[in-house]
Amino acid sequence: MADALEGTSQANKGYQKVLSAARDAARPHEMRGQTKCRVDEIISWADTIRSASILLISQLSSAAEQIDALQWQLEQVRQETMIDPLTGVGSRRHRNLLLNLK
């Protein structure tokens, strides 16, 4: 998941560079009428998409961190179920796991 987030982040940075170059090349201030309106509209949509993309990357990163934390907690619970806390002896689940490994 971390690789996907990094790839998305890099793609977003590349998209920002392309958008900036296109904005400079289009020079909306030199256009007239309907063409200028369309270019302004496209630039506005592109900015909205870029902002949404940045927000999604942030949310995905946060979700990945939460998943990592939950996986760690799950592993802790699994380990706790293998040994009886009162006696320190391996549980039936632990014994069955060892028998299945042999």
Buried (B, 14 or more C-beta within 10 A) or exposed (E): EEEEBEEBBEEBEEBBEEBEEEBEEBEBEEBEEEEBEEBEEBBEEBEEEBEEBEEEBEEBBEEBEEEEEEEEEEEEEEEEEBBEEEEEEBBEEBEEEEEEEE
